[in-house]
């Protein structure tokens, strides 16, 4: 299994009054990393009506905050696929300092693939499963 990782900036407006990364910003950093991941595997930045396999909705986010990110600087966000179900997919992620392998946070996001017309759950295609297999723990 491999992971996707990118370096992201933490800016002054990302901080709370204690100069710690605001808890809501962790989700934003994860979201940006997932967008870059989807681009890496061949999906566009926005959902393309010509490619219905790209349509999904977020079913769940969970984050464990382990060590505060203090002040401005850089962090690394790492994502991989923990599990692909019939219609769902669970990403796992870590937020790490730029220069150490210690977790600031760990979490998961579960998405559900949906039919773009009905927004009802739809089965992931075999092509998508094959494309995502190298990034998946269960592979």
Secondary structure, 3 states (H helix, E strand, C coil): CCCEEEEEEECHHHECCCCEECHHHHHHHHHHHHHHHHHHHCCCCCCCCCCHHHCEEEEEEEEEECCCCECCEEEEEEEEEEEECCCEEEEEEEEEECCCCCEEEEEEEEEEEECCCCCCECCCCHHHHHHHHHHECCC
